[in-house]
Amino acid sequence: MSNKVNKNAMRAGAISAGTVLMLLMSSPAFALTRDDGDDPGPGMSVINTLGLYVAAPIVAFLVIAGLCMVAAKHSDNPHTHDTHHPRPSR
């Protein structure tokens, strides 16, 4: 029983140590050194950031959903026109 506990503890320790080493190697501190050809542009304003990462995906979703709805209305498939199917009376 003790051998199994020691084996599991060693395995957990090795995985934890490997995870910590990987996290340390990928830390943002290494991003402070510029690479060759690295030429960052000017920063984005709050309005530009919100437009790019919030408004643009919402608009894209609405356009795609609208195109799907228009395509469904012009479809020959009767199941795409009305999703309400009344229950037959008993």
N, C-alpha and C positions, 0 to 999 in steps of 0.2 A: 504494500500500500504506500509506503513512504517513497519507494522508488518512482512510482507513478506520479506522486505529487511533485517530487523534485523535477521530473521530466517535464511536467506541465508548467512548472514555475520557470524552468530554463527556457522553454519555448516562448512563454509570455514575455520574459525579459528580453529575449533576442528580437522578438517582433517589435516590442516597445523601443528598444535601442535603435533598430533599423528605421522605424518611423521617425524618431526624433532626429536622427542623422539626415534623413531625406528632407525633413522640414527645415533644418538649419541650412542645408545646401541650397534650398530654393528660397531663402529669405530675401526680402527686398533690399537688403544691404548690398547685394551683388549688383543691383540695378543702378547704383550710384556711379559706377564706372562706365563711361561712354564707350561704345564699340566703334570700330571703323565704319564710316558711312551712316552713323546714327545722327540724324539731324531732325530733332523734334520741332514741330511747327508751333505756332502760337496756341495758347490755351483757348478752350471754348467757353463762351459765356453760359450763364444759367439758362437763358432762353434757348440758345442753340442746343444745349444738352437735353433739355426737356423735349424740345421738338424732335430731336433725333431718336431718343431712346424711349419716349412715351407717346408722343403724338403720331409719329410715323408708323409704329406697329399697329396702333389702334385704327388709323386710316387704312392701312393695308388689310387688316382683318375685315373692316366694314366693306371695302371694295370687293374682296374675295367672296364674302357672304352675299353681297348684293348680286354679284355675277352668278352665283350658284342658285339664288332664288329666281333670277330672270331665266336662267337655263331650265329650271324645273317647271316654270310656268309654260314655256314653249315646248316642253317635252311631250311626246306621244304616250308616255307611260301614265296611266290614270292614277297610279298610286302616289305620284309626286304632286298632284294638284290639291287633294284634300286629305289631310291626315286624320280627320275625324270619321270613324266608321261606327255608325250607330249599332247598338246591340239588337239582334232580332228579338221580337217579342215572343214570349212563351205561349 
